[in-house]
Amino acid sequence: MSAIPPRLIRVRFFAVLREQAGTEQIEIQTSARTPTDLYRELQDSHGLTFRAVLLRAAVNERYVPMDTPLQAGDQVVFIPPVAGG
């Protein structure tokens, strides 16, 4: 695999992820290829505790598989599991 140059991605956090990250939104220069890669990067830098396999992702306001390729300028939202009844 060839290296991907860093590009700007906007990330929004909701619910418990917002509490863990300490912010609602960030912009990050990243070489992450997919939402899974991006989330794993953010786990280290923002103290996120959910495993990536438990999350859903939306890119540019559409739910996508966690292995969807990311592009410069994308807005990514990670949705944690929700409990309720």
N, C-alpha and C positions, 0 to 999 in steps of 0.2 A: 504494500500500500504506500502510495506517495503521501507526503505530508501536505496537509491542508493549511493554507495561510490563515492566520487569525482573521475573524470577521466579527462585526458588531451584531449581537443578538440581544433583544429585549426580553427579559424574563419577568413574569408576574407571579406572585405567591398569594395563595388564598388559605384561609382557615389556619390550621395548626402549622402549616409550612410558613405562613407569614410570621407567626409568633416565633418559630425557630430561627428564621432568617433575620428577624428584627427589622424587616422592611417589606413594603408591598411590591416594589418594582426595582429592578436593577438593569443596567446595560452592561454587557460584558464582552470583551474581546476574547474569542474562543476559537479553538481549532476542533471543537467537538463535532463529530460527524452526524450524530443522531440525538434525539431527546435523552435517550439512556446515557450516552456519553456525557452530555451536558449536565444531567442531574448528578451523575457520579462526581463530576468536577465540583459542582456546587455543594455536594455533601461535605467535601473537605473544607471548602472556603467559607461556608455559611452554617455549618453545624446541623445539617438536615439529617434526620434519623430514620426515615422510612426507607425500606429497600425499594429500589427502582421498579422491581416487578410488581409492587403493590399499587403503583401510580397509573393514572391516565395522563395523556398529554394532549394539548390542543396547540396547533401551530396556525397562526393567523386566523384564529377563531373557528378552526375545524378540528374535531377529534381525529387523531392520527395514531397509527401504530408507533410504538416507542423506537422502532428502527427506521423511521422515516428520515431521509436525508435533510439536513438543515441548510438554509441558504442565508447569505448576508441580509440583514434587515428583518429577518423573521421575528415574530413575537411568539414566545413560548409560554404556555401556562401549564403548570403541573397541578393535577387535581389529586389530593390525597383520598384514601378510602374514607367513606362516610358511614357512620353508624346511625341508626335511627330505627324507628318502629312505627 
